[in-house]
Amino acid sequence: MRLASLVGSVEEKAFNSAVGRLIRETRTRSGLTQELLGRRAGLSRGSITNIEASTQTPPLYRLARIAAVLNVRPAELLPSLLPEEVVGIPARHVADVASVWSEAGKLKDAHGQG
């Protein structure tokens, strides 16, 4: 395995771990169980457990559903990335993050919420 691949993999794991942590923290603040969040988002409790443990990464559609159930913008479930941090992330992840930010902006504009 090349060093660049290894570094990208570590950064991806850290990013996914942060997503799981943010989902868990938001769910806990909302007073929802993993079971209830899963049911409302169309997922199993096991999937929510795996997402929070960062052993499963939710597709963007599921992340948006989880955010809707938690009554937050999808972007609030993503760790903040500074422009200089994006340089080391594989292009496919940069596009995913940009897509979620874009959709969050559209939702904010459509619903007048921030």
C-alpha positions in Angstrom: 0.0 0.0 0.0 1.4 3.4 -0.9 1.9 6.0 1.8 -0.6 8.4 0.1 -3.3 5.6 0.2 -2.6 4.9 3.9 -2.7 8.6 4.8 -6.0 9.0 2.9 -7.4 6.0 4.7 -6.5 7.3 8.2 -8.1 10.7 7.4 -11.2 9.0 6.1 -11.5 6.9 9.2 -11.1 10.0 11.4 -13.7 11.8 9.4 -16.2 8.9 9.6 -15.5 8.6 13.3 -16.3 12.3 13.8 -19.6 11.9 11.8 -20.5 9.0 14.1 -19.7 11.0 17.2 -21.7 14.0 16.0 -24.7 11.8 15.2 -24.5 10.1 18.6 -24.2 13.5 20.5 -27.1 15.0 18.5 -29.2 11.9 19.1 -28.5 11.9 22.8 -29.3 15.7 23.1 -32.6 15.0 21.2 -33.5 12.3 23.7 -33.9 9.6 21.1 -32.8 6.0 21.4 -30.9 4.3 18.6 -34.0 2.2 18.0 -36.3 5.2 17.6 -33.8 7.2 15.4 -33.3 4.1 13.2 -37.1 3.5 12.9 -37.8 7.1 12.0 -34.9 7.3 9.5 -35.7 4.0 7.9 -32.7 2.1 9.4 -32.3 -0.6 11.9 -31.0 0.0 15.4 -27.9 -2.0 14.4 -27.2 0.4 11.5 -27.4 3.4 13.9 -25.1 1.6 16.3 -22.6 0.9 13.5 -22.8 4.4 12.1 -22.2 5.9 15.6 -19.2 3.5 16.0 -17.9 4.4 12.6 -18.0 0.9 11.3 -20.6 1.8 8.8 -20.8 5.0 6.7 -24.2 6.3 5.8 -24.8 7.3 2.2 -25.7 11.0 1.8 -29.4 10.2 1.5 -29.4 8.4 4.8 -27.3 11.1 6.4 -29.9 13.6 5.3 -32.8 11.4 6.7 -31.0 11.1 10.0 -30.5 14.9 10.1 -34.2 15.4 9.4 -35.2 13.1 12.2 -32.8 14.9 14.6 -34.2 18.2 13.4 -30.7 19.5 12.3 -29.1 20.4 9.0 -27.1 17.6 7.4 -24.0 19.8 7.6 -24.3 19.8 11.4 -23.5 16.1 11.4 -20.3 16.6 9.5 -17.0 17.8 11.0 -15.8 21.2 9.9 -13.1 21.1 7.3 -10.8 24.0 6.7 -9.7 24.6 3.1 -6.2 23.4 3.9 -7.6 20.2 5.4 -9.5 19.4 2.2 -6.3 19.1 0.2 -5.5 15.7 1.7 -9.0 14.2 1.3 -9.7 12.1 -1.7 -11.7 14.0 -4.3 -14.7 11.7 -4.0 -15.1 12.8 -0.3 -14.6 16.5 -1.1 -17.5 16.2 -3.6 -19.6 14.5 -1.0 -19.0 17.2 1.6 -19.7 19.9 -0.9 -22.9 18.2 -2.0 -24.2 18.0 1.6 -23.3 21.6 2.2 -25.1 22.6 -0.9 -28.2 20.6 0.0 -28.2 22.1 3.5 -28.1 25.6 2.0 -31.0 24.8 -0.2 -33.0 23.4 2.7 -32.1 26.5 4.8 -33.3 28.8 2.0 -36.5 26.9 1.3 -37.5 26.6 5.0 -36.0 29.8 6.3 -34.1 27.9 9.0 -30.5 28.1 9.9 
